[in-house]
Amino acid sequence: MPSEDLLPIGEVARLTGVNPVTLRAWERRYGLIKPQRTAKGHRLYPQDQVQRVQAVLRWLERGAAVSQVRQLLDETVDPVTAIQGEWGERIEQMVGAIARLGQRPLDQSLNQAMALYPAVTVCERLFLPLLDTLALRWQTHFDARLEQVFFNTWLRSKLGARVYHDTQSLAGASVLLARADDSPFDARFWLCAWLLSSSGQALEILEWPVEPRQLRQAVELLQPRALVLHLGRRSDLAPLGSLLGELKLPKLLGGAALGLHQDELRALGLPDLQLFDTPQAALRCLQAT
């Protein structure tokens, strides 16, 4: 094969969204891909291996566990078939760790998932179902407040560190990620930040809620290429809509509370406006701008 058809691991990571650590784990632990090697041991991937990485991603999106994928690929099973993966067990382990206030087992569970799966898969199959499970648990659990404080602190620290590390290595115009709600903490906001930064989007983050006037000032100072704004249940869209109409950049609005504001947002008729309800949807919208 001509050398120009062989891609280094960094380029494969950029094309597929699968980070190099995960690509190496897929090769060493599961034999999912087989790159060639240079004389110095550097990995080079022919096009058929890049296509295989994309095939692995399609199975993971269907819910297959990474340990199942090699057999599914080798047997050319139809990926339309739904696969029951290991995610329920992972979620159960993390809930147990949260109940014990066990930071170390919580770290281990998440680190293992992040090493084996792309960020989008971890977000969709692990984090979002975990948040739903915890929300139901905390409706009746007598120690709900303690668990909430522990988990939110851990999540903010864990994802914040990864976002900071990713952002430090990214160049180019950034995306401004901000909040316009009054809740003390929004786990999905940090999932969005992590998903965007892990996918190569440089970020400027305003974690605490900002008013329209402050948001305008931030845009003027930072000159972002796009604005991603998380709304709350009681977000006042009238002054916000007036400001957003003045901003000449792509605007992504939404979050978990999108359903409460969707009709009103569309009625504003704002230019360059896209709506999202999940971190994955925000990433897809941003990649399309």
Secondary structure, 3 states (H helix, E strand, C coil): CCHHHCEEHHHHHHHHCCCHHHHHHHHHCCCCCCCEECCCCCEEECHHHHHHHHHHHHHHHCCCCHHHHHHHHHCCCCCCCCCCCCHHHHHHHHHHHHHCCCHHHHHHHHHHHHHHCCHHHHHHHHHHHHHHHHHHHHHHCCCHHHHHHHHHHHHHHHHHHHHHHHHHCCCCCCEEEEEECCCCCCHHHHHHHHHHHHCCCCEEEECCCCCHHHHHHHHHHHCCCEEEEEECCCCCHHHHHHHHHHCCCCEEEECCCHHHHHHHHHHCCCCCEEEECCHHHHHHHHHHC
